Amino acid sequence: MPEKFKELTIETIDKNLLDRSPDCIYLHDLKGNFLDANLAALDLLGLTKNQLAAMNFSSLLKESQIDRALKAIREILEKGYESGVTEYELVTRNGETIYMETKGILIYQDEKPCAILGIGRDITHRRQTEAALRKSEEKYRFLIESATDGIIIVQDDVIRFANSRMVEMTGYSKEEFVNGHFADFIVTDNREDVIRQFRELVSSHKTIKTISFKGWHKHEKEIIVQAKIVEIEWEEKPAGLVFLRDITAEKQYETRVMQTQKMEAIGTLSGGIAHDFNNILGAIVLNAEMALDDVEQDTEAEYSIQQILKSSQRAKRLVDQILTFSREAITEKKPLEFGIIIKETLKMLRSVIPATINITQYIPTDIGMVMADPAQLQQMVVNLINNAVDAMKENGGDLEITLGQIEVEESPAGFDVEPGEYIQLRIKDTGKGIRPKDLKRIFDPFFTTRKSENRTGLGLSVVHGIVSVNNGFIKVDNEEGIGTVFSVSFPRVKEMEMSVKQEMADELAGTGKILFVDDEPALIDAGKRLLQRLGYEVITAESGMKAHELFCRNPESFDLVITDTTMPNMTGIELSKELHAVRPDLPIIVCSGFSELISAEIASEMGIQAYIMKPFIRQEMADAIRKALSKNP
């Protein structure tokens, strides 16, 4: 498998889900070379994964089908996303001819199309059924009844026949189907459009007549159905033979692929914004600190500069929160002040909560700690608040957020937790409440009662998952028409004795010659002046290449290099490697507004003395310089 596609194999998308799928799911590059496939595809073709990886799809197609396949690839590339449904005639390893209906989804890497994810379905049986029905309805009734597709015959918009699979798929009996109106089984909001398209397809001369729509299950849940229509005669009158397939799971999977790619794009965008924004903040913080040195104490000027510094720190925390929600973070459990996380998250959300919703909060910050991942807790709080706000968007209402301590004596139903002290978050809304029949399904993935493209139905299922993995439990109190209360509880962590080594800092001032590298002019100016105030001789460079040139003129003259990470032409990481190649003992400090290529651990492995996130304060930089120089006397 080509190196650049390793991260796009089906296993990395969702191996467990795909291998349970009865559909054939495969991945090939833009030239048709197979990269991967799930078990269903390998079993159908009679191939091993290694055999498939050495093949091009053209070797499986009959010669007459190759042009159609190439046309489908061109269609996907032109659309930039997906192809329509296409049928192919394939030859398996055993020489057996099978028919497959496929749909391709374009996969991007680094914002460029690189591969196609195909979802295929063996329709050999369906093709045989269609041919059989044209010859004799009675002779092949057994095939219809044992088909994996639901099959109905519609005549003048009335259902005249339904097979057993339709009963399984929708929960309705054959008696309820026969002589029932076809429109009664279509979701109300698009019923007229579906009926109009259905009538047009029945009377058209298209070879393949396919339509997708939302249908009703008897238990009032929606299913997404794909219907293929064949024009026939039934009792000497025109009718439509309709093959129906439940494609709900397939559509949900497509949504997950799209959502994953969208979040990757958002993560890339927010990372770039974070880098630039933190550079701006860095210049503000350093200039404010130097200004603070130059003003008298207990004056309006001193107060104003202190406020600038406080606001800068708030802005930095906001950037960190945006990055937390836009990228996949490594789960790291640690003791956390639950109340502080809730307050910070509420601050972030307050501007997007409608003014018609009154917020009451009782969130003590000294109630105790919980052991959890901070990003997961923030996501859980956001999802719960968004859920409450959605319930009240139409008419407004009251949102009450309370944090308290409870004693748990026995594990609640559905959760395996230990008795003891717990910290409980209660989020109460005065919305419409949840219908009793929906209560048991609110934590199911993709379940939602709100018809909106912005709602994936994943919010509460994610909350349930976060609560479970962090050893907590969740409870829902609901009264339809009155409102809902979600209570989530986590074990309270007993206060741990923390040994903090207090370093008696020497004077911040030092001596030595520093090469300071950054591509942001404002930071070069502020950084140079700050370091000079600390007593250092400073040489600046506005790029990695310029810094390399200056250093190589006299490598031994520099005591330390401080460099930004993200710079054009030569990054801080590349610069560090080049400088160490010339002088391995050179102390280097790397600074970053945001980069996924560097971390404290990676920096340490590279022999870099310190890694500092922007915006940094004077104390932080002074400490890093002293430590870096002390390691290289």
N, C-alpha and C positions, 0 to 999 in steps of 0.2 A: 504493500500500500504506500503511495507517495507520502513523504514526510509531512507536507503541508496540509494533508487532509486528515491526519491522525485525530485531531480534535473534533472532526465532524463525523466520526463513525456513529452508527446507530446506537452503539453501547453508551456513548457519552450523551446522547439525546435522552433516552430513557429505556434501557435494556429490558428491565422487568416488564414494563408496560407492553413493549413491542413483541416480546417473545410470548406473551399471553394472547396477543391479537391473532384472530383467525385470518386476518388480511395479510397479504404479502407486502412487506415494507422493505425497500431497498434503497441504496445510495450509489449513484454513479457520477463520474465527472462529466464535464460539458462535452466530452468526446464520446461518451457512452461506455467508458471503462468502469466496470463494477468495482465499488469500494467496500461494500458491506451489504448484509441482508439479514432479516430475522429468520427464525426457525421455519415459519410457515412458508416463506419463499423458497428456502433450501429444500424442504420436504417436497414441495410441489414440483420443483425442477429436477429433483433427484441428484442434487449436487452437494458437495461439501463446501464450506466457506472458502477453503484454499482454492478449490477448483473454480468457484465463481469469481474470485478475485483476479484470476488470470484471463477472464473473458470480457469481451465487448458485447453489449446487448444485441448487436447485429447478428452474432453467431447463434442466438436463440430464436431469431425471427425468420419466418419464411421470406424469400427474396422479395416478394411482392409487398411486404410490410415495412421494409427498411425506409423507403422514402417517407412514409407516414410518420415513422418514429423521428426522423430528422426534422420533419416539418413541426412536430410537437415541441422539439427542443427549441427551434427558432421562435415558436409562439411564446414559450415561457420566457426566453431572453428578451423578446420585444415587450411583453407585458411587465417584466420585472418582478413577477411574483409566481403565478401558477398557470397551468394549462387547463383546458377543458377536459372532459372525460373522453378517452380514446380507447378503442378496442383493438387488440392484436391477436394474431394467430401464432402461437409459439410451438416449438418442438422441444420436448424434454430430452434428457440424457438417454432415455430408453426408446427414443424415436416416436413417442406418443404426441399427438397433436392436441393442444389445449387452447382454449380461448381465455383471454384476460382483458379485463377492463381496468384502465389505469388513469391516474391523475398525478401530475408532477408539481412539486413545490420547489421554487428556486431558493437555494441556501447561499447566504452571503458570508464572506470572511474578509475582515478589514474593509468593509463597505464595497466589496467587489464580488460579483457572482462567481462561485467556484464549484458548485456541485448541484445535483438535483435529487431531492428526496421523493421517491415514487411510492404511491400507495396503490397496490393492485389487488384485484379480486378475481378469483377463478370463476368465470361465468360459463364454463363449458356446459355445466348442467342446465343453466338457464337457456343457452342457445339450443340445446337439445330439446328443452321443453317447448320453446317457441316453435321449432320446426315440427315437433310432434302435434302441437295444437292445431297447426294449419292443416294437417292431414285428418286428424280425427280427435274431437274433444273427448269422447267417451273412452277411446282406446288408451289415451294417455292421462286419464284422471288420476291414476295412482302416482304418476310423476309429479303432478301438480300438488297433490296432498302431502308428498314427502319432500317437496322442494324446500330449500333453505330460505328462499324469498317468500314474502307474503304475496299472494296472487288474488286479484279481484277482477271481475268483469263488470264494467260500468256501461250502462246504456241509458241515454237520455238523462244523464246525471244521477241515475239510480243504480245502486249496487245490486247486481243479479246473482253474483256468485262470490264466495270467499273461501280460501283454503284454510287448513288448520294452522299454518304458520301465521296468518293474520290474527287468529285468535290469541296465539302465544305473544305476538308482538304488541298487541293493543289492549288485551284484557277483555275485549268484547266477545260475545258468543257469535256463532254463525247466524243464529236466529236474529240477533240484534243487527247484524250487518245486512243480511239479505232483505231487499226492498227498502233499505234505509237510504237516505240521500247522501251522496258522496261528500257534499259540503259540510255535513254534520261532524265529520271526522277531521276537519281542518281548523286550525286555530283561528279564532275570530278576526284578529287584526289584519290578516292577509288573505282572508277567505275569497273575496271577490276576485282578486288578482290571480290566485291559483286556479279558480274555476275557469276564468277567461283563458289563461294559458293552456289549461288542460283541454278545453274545447278546441282551441286552435291547433294543438298538436294532434289530436285525434283525427281532425279533418285534413291535416297537411300531408305532403308526400315525402317528408323527411325519412331517411333510413333509420336513424336513431332519434327517438323522441324521449328526451329526459327532462325531468323537472324535479326540483327539490322544494320541500315546504315543511312547515311545522304542523305536526298532527297531534291529536289528543290520545292519551292513554286513558283507559276507563277510570283510573284512580286520579284523574285530573293533573297528571304531570305531562309536560310537553315532550315529544320525541321529534327528532329531525328525520325526515323520511325522504329517500330518493325514489322517484317513480319512473319506470321506463314503460312506454306505452306502445302497444302494437295494435293496429287496426284489424279487426276481425268481423265476422258475421256471427251473430248469436240469435238463434231462432229466427233466421232469415231476415234479420235487421242489423244495420251497422252498430258496432259496439267497440269499446276499447278494452283490450286485455292489458292489465296493469300489473307490473312486477314492482313490489314495494320492498325496500330494504331500510332497516333502522340504521342510520349513519350517525347517530348522536355521538357515540364514542369517537368516531373518526373526526367529526367537526371539533370536538373538544380537544383532540390531539393537535389539530391544525391551529387552534387558538393558542395552545401552549407553545407551539413552535414560533408563532408570530410574536407572542408576548415575550418569549426568551430573547428573540432578536431585537425587539423594541427596547427591552431593558439593557441589552448590551450597547445599543446605540446611545441610549440615555446616559449610561455609565461613561462612555467615551466622551460625550459632550460635556457632562458635568465635571469630568476630570480636567478637561481643558479649561473650563471656566474657573474651577477651583485653583488651578495653577496661577492663572492671571490675577484672580481676585486676591489670593494670598500674597502675591508679589506687591500689589497695591497696598494691602494692609501692612506688609512688612515695612514699606517706606513710611507709612503713617505712624506706626508704633515707634520706630527708631527715632524719627524726627520729634515725636511727642516726648520721648524720654529725654532727648538732649535739650529740648525746650524747657522741660521740667527742672533740669539742672541750672538753667539760666534765670529762673524767676524766683522771687522771694517767696518764702513759705507763708501760709495763711493769707493768701491774696486771691482775688477773683480769678486771676490768670492761672494760678496753680490749680484751683478747683476745676476750671474749664479743661485744662490739659489732663487731669485725672479722669474726667468724664470721657474724654477722647479715648484714653487707654482702656477704660472699662467697656466702652462701646465696641472697640476693636476686638476685644476678647469675646464679646457676644457674637460679633460677626464671624469670628473664627469658628466658634462652636456651631453656628448655623451652617457654615460650609461643611463641617464634619458630618452634620446630620444629613445634609443633602447627599453626600457621598455614601453614607450608610445605607440609604434607601435605594440608591441607583446602581449599586454593584453587589455582587455576591461576596459576602464577607465570610471569613473563617470563624466558625462558632467558638467562642472563648468564654467559658463560665467563670465568673469572679464575683466576690461580694459587692453588692450594689445598694446604694440608697434609693429604694424604689420611689420614694416621694420626689426626689430631685429629678429622676428620669421623667416622671409623669408631668411635673411642672414645666420642664424644658420642652417636652413634646406638645403640651397644650399651648405654650407660647408660639410654637411654630405653626400650629393649626388655627390659631384664633382668627387670623386675617381671612381665612377661607370659610369660616362658619357664618352662615347668614345672621344678620342683625336681628331677625325675628326669633332667634333662639337665645334664651337667657341661660347663662352658665353660672352655676353655683358650685363652688369647690371647697372641700375641706381636706387638705393634703398636708399633714404634718411631715416635715422633713427629717425628724428625729425619731421616727417610729421604729426604726430598725432596718436591718439589711436582709436581702435575699440573694441566693446564689443563682445567677443566670447570665446569659449573654446579653449585653446592653443593646445591641442592634435588634435582637429578637424581641426584647421587652418594648422597645420603641415601636416596632412594627405592630405588636399586639395592641398597644394603646391606640395607635393611629387607626387600626382596623375597627376596634370597638367604638371609638368616638365617631368615625365615619358612618358606621352602621346606625348609631343613635341619631346622628344628624340627618341621614337619609330618611329615617322614619318620621321626622318632623319637618322636612323641607317644605311640604305643601302648605301646612297651616301654622308653622312655628311651634314653639313649646318651651319646655324647661329641660335643661341638661344638668344633671346633678352628678358630680364626681367626688367620691369619698374614699379615703384610705384609712383603714383601721386594723386592729389586731383581734384575732379570734383564736379560740382553743378548739382543736379538732380531736374528738375522742375515737372516732372510727372512720374508715375510708368511705367516701361517698360512692354511690353506685356509678360504675363505669370507670373508676379510677383506682389505682393501687398506690395509696400514699400512706405515710407513717403518721400516727397520732402525734400531737404536739402543738406548739405555737405557730400560727400562720399569720402572714400579712395579707389582708384582703382589699382588693380594689373593686368598688361598686360603681357601675356606670348606669344611671337611670335616665330614661327618657319618657316623655309624655306623648309619644306617637300613637299610631293605630294599634300597636301590639301585633302579636303573631297569631295567625289562625291556628287553632289547636291541631289540625291535621298536618300543619307544616312544622310544628315544633320538633318532631322526631327527626326531621331531615335538615335542620338549619346548619348542621356541621358537615353535611355531605359536600364533597367537592363539586363545584359548578352549579350547586343549587341556589337559585335566587328567585325571589318573587317580584323583583323590580325589572321591568322591561326597559333596559337601557344598554346601549353598546358599551358604556363605560363600566358596566358591572359584569365581572367575570364569574361571580358566584364562588370565589375562592377565599373571600375575606374571613369568614368565620371558621372555615376549615383550617386556614393557616393559624388562627388564634388557638383552636383546639390543639393543633400540633405543637405549637410553642409551649402551651400550658403543660402538655403531657411530657415533653422532653426535658422540661425544667422542674419535674417532680411536683407539679401543682394540680389543681382541679378547678373546674368551672361549673357554675350553676346558673340556671336561667329561671327567673320568676316573671311570669307574663299574665297579663289580663287584656284580652282583646278589646280594643276601643279605649283602653286606659293607658297602656304603656308597658315597657319592658325594663327589667333590671338584669344586667349581666354582672355576676360576681366571680372574679378570678382570685385564687388564693395560692400563695407560694410559702414554703417553709421559711420561718424566720431564722436567720443565721445568728447564732449567739456571737456576741462581740468577741472578736479575736484580739489577743494581745499582739500588737504589732511593734516589732523592734525597728525603729527608724534610726538609722545612723546619721546623726547630724554632723555634717562637716563644718568645722570652724573655718569659714572662708577667709582666705587672705584678702588683702586689698585687691580690688578688681583690676587694678593696673598691672601691666606687664611690659616686657621688652622683647623685641625681635622684629624680623622683617616678614610681612605677610603678603602673599599674592591673593587678592580678592577678585573673584570671577563671577560675573552675572550679566545677563543680556538685558536687564531692566535698568535704564539710566537712573531712575529715581532711587533704586536700591543701591546702585554703585555709589552714588553721591552720599546717601545716608550711611551706608556701611563703612565707607572710607572715613567719614568724619567721626563716627562712633569709635572705630578702632584706633584712630589717632588720639581721641580723648583718653583712651585706655592706655596710651603710651607706646603703641606699636607704629613702626614705619610701614606704610601701606603702598603697594603698587597695584593698580587695578587693570582689569582686562574685560572688554565687553563681549568676548566670545571665547569658546574653548580653544580655537585655533590660535587666536592672538595670545592667550595665556601660555600655550605650549611654546610658541615662538619666544616670548619673554623669558620663560623659565630656562629654555635650552641655551640661552646666551650665557647664563652663569648659574647653573643648578645649585651650587653650594651656598649661594648668597641668600637663599630663602629658608626661613625657619618653619614656615607653615603655608599651606594652600587652603583657602576656603572657596568652594565652588558651588554654583547652582547645578541642579540635575538636568533640567530640560532646557537645552539650548540648541539652536540650529547648527547644522554641519558637524559639530562635535559635541556630544553630550558630556555632562559632568562625569559619568561613569567611564566613558571612553577616554576623557582627559586624564582621569585618575590612573587608568591602566598605562597610558603613555608616559606619564610622569614617573610612575613607579618603575617602569622599564629603564628609565634613565637613572633614577635614584631610589632604590627600594626602601630606604629608611625614611623617606619623606613623610611627615605627618600631614594628613589631609582630613578636612571636615567637609562633608557634603550637606547642602541645604536643598530643600524641595518644597514647592508650593503644593504639588501633588504629582506622584509618579507611581505607576504600578510596577516599574522595573527595579525599584530600589526599596529597601527597608533596613531597619537597624541590623537585622540578622545578616542580610546580604552584604551590607556595608562592612560589617565586622569580618566576614569571610574573605572580603577583598583586601583586607589590611587597612581599611579606612578607620581612623580613630574615633570619629563621631558622626552621627546622622541627626540633623535638626530639621524639624518641620517649620516652615514659615506660617505665619509671622512669628519671629522669635524676639524675645526681649533681651536687653543688654546683659542681665545676670546670666541668662541661659547661654549666650554666646561666650561671655567671659569665662564661665565655668568650663565650657567645652574646650576653649583654647588652652586653659591651664592644664587640663587633663591630657590633651593631645601632646602638648609640649613636654609634660612630665614623663610621658611614656617614651619619649625620644630625647633624652638629655644630651 
